[in-house]
């Protein structure tokens, strides 16, 4: 069983790695213990009063719950792949699971369909389990297991459709606002604030009935409510930050961030730079075929003695650029960020071109600074 940063790879489904996180093991043990008292009641109703029977029923319910979670995430993955999205892995975690994508949905409609697929799978499973439970008398705790499958899947499906991030219903709300405004970041912001509202509603749902009736909420009830609310609040906060990042990316423009530059042959003498004025502008060095191969270091340029400026070439005061270290001046938004990120793998500085002609220099540090300023 292979180990990844997220946990243990236990297999593949629809070509996607399925990973069990360490938190899943903790949740499986904890839920089995918590459900045991209820399992004893259900098993006794079926005529089984043994401790082992109740324990097995409790474990079976927990495994069924995680199987439903897996099918929920698998539904996300299958629909995403049908819309051309690459799925990295399905991870089962302490609080259920999540599906990791290599990229986001390209359109609001695709995003909404991917989001709806998971809860829809749970609702179908829950309905099927309920119909079988009504129609067939299954002995040995099977009836209780079917009822548990119907209730838990119905609850998980309905809960995930609540309109607030990070829930699937929040992704649907995001898509609706995205369609209406034309901006994904606006949709994300609205759905994230709605997610904060859902988190507060969970707290109210856990505490208010007991408080209004003058009783004390159960410790287990409060603990799980607090855990779920904290998860929702944290996810909504992360989504708001993602929206701010999106707005910052949307404002990126290579033209605005680039420093104007002049192109000179790499074999030209240093005196050629002197003729450009004082101080000399940024200079990109070109090979014989016109490809940018470096840029001039201003300090090295200034350090060349006057008597040698006619004979020393610009190559001697240049910083090499790797092949392909160029970005188009017209790029904006995510396209600009992706292009800069790709070139930055080999160099922090790149030439800026317009129709194949060098017009500037761009530093990855300036792009990062603009991103921070925008968030």
C-alpha positions as CSV (number, residue, x, y, z in Angstrom):
1,X,0.0,0.0,0.0
2,X,1.6,3.2,-1.2
3,X,2.0,6.2,1.1
4,X,1.5,9.8,0.0
5,X,1.4,13.1,1.7
6,X,-2.3,12.7,2.3
7,X,-2.3,9.1,3.5
8,X,-2.3,5.6,2.1
9,X,-3.3,4.8,-1.5
10,X,-5.7,1.9,-1.1
11,X,-6.7,1.6,-4.8
12,X,-8.1,3.4,-7.8
13,X,-11.6,4.1,-8.9
14,X,-12.4,5.3,-12.5
15,X,-8.6,5.8,-12.8
16,X,-8.4,8.1,-9.8
17,X,-6.2,7.2,-6.7
18,X,-8.2,6.6,-3.6
19,X,-6.4,7.7,-0.4
20,X,-7.2,7.0,3.3
21,X,-5.9,9.7,5.6
22,X,-4.8,9.0,9.1
23,X,-7.8,11.0,10.2
24,X,-10.1,8.5,8.6
25,X,-8.9,5.7,11.0
26,X,-9.5,8.0,14.0
27,X,-13.0,8.9,12.7
28,X,-13.8,5.2,12.1
29,X,-12.9,4.2,15.7
30,X,-14.6,7.3,17.2
31,X,-17.9,6.9,15.3
32,X,-18.1,3.2,16.0
33,X,-17.8,3.9,19.7
34,X,-20.3,6.8,19.6
35,X,-22.9,4.8,17.6
36,X,-22.6,1.7,19.8
37,X,-25.4,2.7,22.3
38,X,-27.8,3.2,19.4
39,X,-26.6,0.0,17.7
40,X,-27.5,-1.9,20.9
41,X,-31.1,-0.6,20.8
42,X,-31.4,-1.4,17.1
43,X,-29.9,-4.9,17.4
44,X,-32.1,-5.7,20.4
45,X,-35.2,-4.7,18.3
46,X,-34.1,-7.3,15.8
47,X,-33.8,-9.9,18.6
48,X,-30.0,-9.7,19.0
49,X,-29.0,-8.7,22.5
50,X,-25.4,-9.7,22.3
51,X,-22.5,-7.2,22.8
52,X,-20.8,-8.5,19.7
53,X,-23.9,-8.1,17.6
54,X,-24.3,-4.5,18.6
55,X,-20.6,-3.8,18.0
56,X,-20.7,-5.4,14.5
57,X,-23.8,-3.4,13.7
58,X,-22.1,-0.2,14.8
59,X,-19.0,-0.9,12.8
60,X,-21.1,-1.8,9.8
61,X,-23.0,1.5,10.0
62,X,-19.7,3.4,10.1
63,X,-18.2,1.5,7.2
64,X,-21.5,2.1,5.3
65,X,-21.2,5.8,6.0
66,X,-17.7,6.0,4.6
67,X,-18.7,3.9,1.6
68,X,-21.4,6.5,1.0
69,X,-18.8,9.3,1.4
70,X,-16.6,7.5,-1.2
71,X,-19.4,7.2,-3.7
72,X,-20.2,10.9,-3.1
73,X,-16.6,11.9,-4.0
74,X,-16.5,9.4,-6.9
75,X,-19.6,11.1,-8.4
76,X,-17.7,14.4,-8.2
77,X,-14.7,12.9,-9.9
78,X,-16.7,11.2,-12.7
79,X,-18.7,14.3,-13.6
80,X,-15.5,16.4,-13.5
81,X,-13.7,14.2,-15.9
82,X,-16.6,14.3,-18.3
83,X,-16.1,18.0,-18.3
84,X,-12.4,17.8,-19.2
85,X,-11.1,18.3,-15.7
86,X,-8.1,16.3,-14.4
87,X,-8.8,14.6,-11.0
88,X,-5.7,14.0,-8.9
89,X,-7.1,11.9,-6.1
90,X,-10.1,11.1,-3.8
91,X,-9.2,11.4,-0.1
92,X,-11.2,10.0,2.8
93,X,-10.6,12.1,5.9
94,X,-11.7,12.7,9.5
95,X,-14.7,14.8,8.4
96,X,-15.6,12.7,5.4
97,X,-13.6,13.3,2.3
98,X,-12.7,15.5,-0.6
99,X,-11.8,15.3,-4.3
100,X,-8.6,17.1,-5.5
101,X,-8.7,18.6,-9.0
102,X,-5.7,19.7,-11.0
103,X,-7.7,22.7,-12.1
104,X,-10.9,24.5,-11.4
105,X,-14.1,24.1,-13.5
106,X,-13.7,26.3,-16.6
107,X,-17.4,27.4,-16.6
108,X,-20.2,28.0,-14.1
109,X,-22.4,25.3,-15.5
110,X,-19.6,22.7,-15.2
111,X,-18.8,23.8,-11.7
112,X,-22.4,23.4,-10.6
113,X,-22.9,20.0,-12.2
114,X,-19.7,18.7,-10.5
115,X,-20.9,20.1,-7.2
116,X,-24.4,18.6,-7.5
117,X,-23.2,15.2,-8.4
118,X,-22.0,14.3,-4.9
119,X,-25.1,15.1,-2.9
120,X,-27.2,13.6,-5.8
121,X,-25.4,10.3,-5.3
122,X,-26.2,10.3,-1.6
123,X,-29.8,11.1,-2.1
124,X,-30.2,8.3,-4.7
125,X,-28.5,5.9,-2.3
126,X,-30.6,7.0,0.6
127,X,-33.8,6.7,-1.4
128,X,-32.9,3.2,-2.6
129,X,-32.1,2.1,0.9
130,X,-35.4,3.5,2.2
131,X,-37.4,1.7,-0.5
132,X,-35.7,-1.6,0.2
133,X,-36.2,-1.1,4.0
134,X,-39.9,-0.5,3.4
135,X,-40.3,-3.4,1.0
136,X,-38.1,-6.2,2.5
137,X,-37.8,-7.5,6.0
138,X,-34.0,-8.2,6.4
139,X,-33.0,-10.2,9.5
140,X,-29.9,-10.0,11.6
141,X,-29.6,-6.2,11.9
142,X,-29.9,-5.8,8.2
143,X,-33.1,-3.8,8.5
144,X,-31.4,-1.4,10.9
145,X,-28.5,-1.0,8.6
146,X,-30.8,-0.2,5.7
147,X,-32.6,2.4,7.8
148,X,-29.3,3.9,8.9
149,X,-28.1,4.0,5.2
150,X,-31.4,5.8,4.2
151,X,-31.2,8.4,7.1
152,X,-27.4,9.1,6.9
153,X,-27.3,9.4,3.1
154,X,-30.4,11.6,3.1
155,X,-28.9,13.8,5.7
156,X,-25.5,14.1,4.1
157,X,-27.0,14.8,0.7
158,X,-29.4,17.5,2.0
159,X,-26.7,19.0,4.3
160,X,-24.2,19.3,1.5
161,X,-26.8,21.1,-0.7
162,X,-27.0,24.0,1.8
163,X,-26.0,27.2,0.0
164,X,-22.6,28.1,1.5
165,X,-19.0,27.3,0.9
166,X,-17.2,24.9,1.4
167,X,-20.4,22.8,1.0
168,X,-21.4,21.6,-2.5
169,X,-24.5,23.9,-2.4
170,X,-22.1,26.8,-1.9
171,X,-20.4,25.8,-5.1
172,X,-23.8,25.9,-6.8
173,X,-24.5,29.4,-5.3
174,X,-21.1,30.5,-6.5
175,X,-21.9,29.3,-10.0
176,X,-25.2,31.2,-10.0
177,X,-23.6,34.5,-8.9
178,X,-20.7,33.8,-11.3
179,X,-23.1,33.5,-14.2
180,X,-25.0,36.7,-13.2
181,X,-22.0,38.9,-12.7
182,X,-19.5,37.3,-15.0
183,X,-16.9,37.1,-12.2
184,X,-16.0,33.9,-10.4
185,X,-14.4,35.8,-7.5
186,X,-17.7,37.6,-6.8
187,X,-19.6,34.3,-6.7
188,X,-16.9,32.9,-4.4
189,X,-17.2,35.8,-2.0
190,X,-21.0,35.6,-1.8
191,X,-21.0,31.9,-1.3
192,X,-18.2,32.2,1.3
193,X,-20.2,34.7,3.4
194,X,-23.2,32.4,3.1
195,X,-20.9,29.6,4.4
196,X,-20.2,31.7,7.5
197,X,-24.0,31.9,7.9
198,X,-24.4,28.1,7.6
199,X,-21.7,27.6,10.3
200,X,-23.6,29.9,12.7
201,X,-26.9,28.1,11.8
202,X,-25.2,24.8,12.8
203,X,-24.3,26.2,16.2
204,X,-27.8,27.5,16.6
205,X,-29.3,24.2,15.6
206,X,-27.2,22.4,18.2
207,X,-27.7,24.8,21.1
208,X,-31.0,26.6,20.8
209,X,-33.5,23.7,21.2
210,X,-31.9,22.7,24.5
211,X,-31.4,26.3,25.7
212,X,-35.0,27.2,24.9
213,X,-36.3,24.2,26.7
214,X,-34.2,24.9,29.8
215,X,-32.0,21.8,29.5
216,X,-28.3,21.4,29.0
217,X,-27.1,20.2,25.5
218,X,-25.3,16.9,25.5
219,X,-21.5,17.0,25.5
220,X,-21.3,14.7,22.4
221,X,-23.9,16.8,20.6
222,X,-22.0,20.1,21.4
223,X,-18.7,18.5,20.4
224,X,-19.8,17.4,17.0
225,X,-21.7,20.6,16.4
226,X,-18.6,22.6,17.2
227,X,-16.4,20.5,15.0
228,X,-18.7,20.8,12.0
229,X,-19.2,24.5,12.5
230,X,-15.5,25.1,12.9
231,X,-14.9,23.1,9.7
232,X,-17.5,25.2,7.8
233,X,-16.2,28.5,9.2
234,X,-12.6,27.6,8.3
235,X,-13.6,26.5,4.8
236,X,-15.6,29.7,4.2
237,X,-12.7,31.8,5.4
238,X,-10.3,30.0,3.0
239,X,-12.8,30.5,0.2
240,X,-12.9,34.3,0.9
241,X,-9.1,34.4,0.7
242,X,-9.3,32.4,-2.6
243,X,-11.7,35.1,-3.9
244,X,-9.3,37.8,-2.9
245,X,-6.5,35.9,-4.7
246,X,-8.7,35.6,-7.8
247,X,-9.4,39.3,-7.9
248,X,-5.7,40.0,-7.6
249,X,-5.0,37.6,-10.5
250,X,-7.7,39.2,-12.6
251,X,-5.9,42.5,-12.2
252,X,-2.6,41.3,-13.4
253,X,-1.3,42.6,-16.7
254,X,2.1,41.9,-18.2
255,X,2.2,45.3,-19.9
256,X,1.7,47.1,-16.6
257,X,4.3,45.1,-14.7
258,X,7.0,45.0,-17.3
259,X,9.9,47.4,-17.3
260,X,10.5,48.9,-20.8
261,X,13.6,47.5,-22.4
262,X,15.7,48.0,-25.6
263,X,17.0,45.0,-27.5
264,X,20.7,44.9,-28.6
265,X,22.8,42.1,-30.2
266,X,24.8,40.2,-27.6
267,X,27.9,40.8,-29.6
268,X,27.5,44.6,-29.6
269,X,30.2,46.6,-27.7
270,X,29.4,48.3,-24.3
271,X,29.6,51.7,-26.0
272,X,26.3,50.8,-27.8
273,X,24.5,50.9,-24.5
274,X,26.1,54.3,-23.8
275,X,24.5,55.7,-26.9
276,X,21.1,54.9,-25.5
277,X,21.4,57.7,-22.9
278,X,22.4,58.1,-19.2
279,X,21.2,56.2,-17.3
280,X,20.9,53.4,-19.9
281,X,17.5,51.7,-20.1
282,X,17.0,48.0,-19.4
283,X,18.7,46.1,-22.2
284,X,17.8,42.6,-23.5
285,X,20.5,40.8,-25.4
286,X,19.6,39.0,-28.6
287,X,21.3,36.1,-30.4
288,X,21.9,36.2,-34.1
289,X,18.5,34.6,-34.8
290,X,16.8,37.4,-32.7
291,X,16.0,35.2,-29.7
292,X,16.6,36.8,-26.3
293,X,19.6,35.1,-24.6
294,X,20.2,37.5,-21.7
295,X,19.9,41.0,-20.2
296,X,22.5,43.5,-19.1
297,X,23.4,43.9,-15.4
298,X,23.4,47.7,-14.9
299,X,26.1,47.5,-12.2
300,X,28.4,45.4,-14.4
301,X,27.8,47.8,-17.3
302,X,28.8,50.8,-15.2
303,X,31.9,49.1,-13.9
304,X,33.5,48.7,-17.4
305,X,36.3,51.3,-17.7
306,X,36.0,54.0,-20.4
307,X,39.0,52.8,-22.3
308,X,37.5,49.3,-22.7
309,X,33.9,50.2,-23.5
310,X,34.6,50.1,-27.2
311,X,36.1,46.6,-27.1
312,X,34.2,44.8,-24.4
313,X,30.9,43.2,-25.6
314,X,27.6,43.3,-23.9
315,X,27.9,39.5,-23.4
316,X,30.5,40.2,-20.7
317,X,28.1,42.3,-18.7
318,X,25.0,40.2,-19.3
319,X,23.0,37.7,-17.3
320,X,22.1,34.7,-19.3
321,X,18.4,33.8,-20.0
322,X,17.4,30.2,-20.7
323,X,15.7,29.3,-24.0
324,X,12.1,30.3,-24.1
325,X,12.3,32.8,-21.3
326,X,9.6,35.1,-22.8
327,X,6.1,36.1,-22.1
328,X,3.7,38.0,-24.3
329,X,3.0,41.6,-23.4
330,X,-0.8,41.2,-24.0
331,X,-1.3,38.5,-21.4
332,X,-3.6,39.3,-18.4
333,X,-5.2,37.6,-15.5
334,X,-4.8,33.8,-15.1
335,X,-3.1,33.5,-18.5
336,X,-0.4,35.9,-17.4
337,X,0.1,34.2,-14.1
338,X,0.3,30.8,-15.7
339,X,2.9,32.0,-18.2
340,X,5.0,33.7,-15.6
341,X,4.8,30.7,-13.3
342,X,6.0,28.4,-16.2
343,X,9.0,30.6,-17.1
344,X,9.8,31.1,-13.5
345,X,10.7,27.5,-13.1
346,X,14.0,28.3,-14.9
347,X,14.6,32.0,-14.4
348,X,13.2,34.8,-12.2
349,X,13.6,37.3,-15.0
350,X,12.1,37.1,-18.5
351,X,11.8,39.0,-21.7
352,X,8.5,40.6,-22.7
353,X,7.7,40.4,-26.4
354,X,5.0,41.9,-28.7
355,X,4.6,40.1,-32.0
356,X,8.1,38.5,-31.6
357,X,9.8,41.9,-30.8
358,X,11.3,42.5,-27.4
359,X,9.7,45.4,-25.6
360,X,10.5,44.9,-21.9
361,X,11.7,42.8,-19.0
362,X,9.6,41.2,-16.3
363,X,10.6,39.9,-12.9
364,X,8.6,37.2,-11.1
365,X,9.2,39.1,-7.9
366,X,7.2,42.1,-9.3
367,X,4.3,39.8,-10.2
368,X,4.4,38.3,-6.6
369,X,4.4,41.8,-5.2
370,X,1.4,42.8,-7.3
371,X,-0.4,39.7,-6.1
372,X,0.3,40.6,-2.4
373,X,-0.8,44.2,-2.9
374,X,-4.1,42.9,-4.6
375,X,-5.0,40.7,-1.7
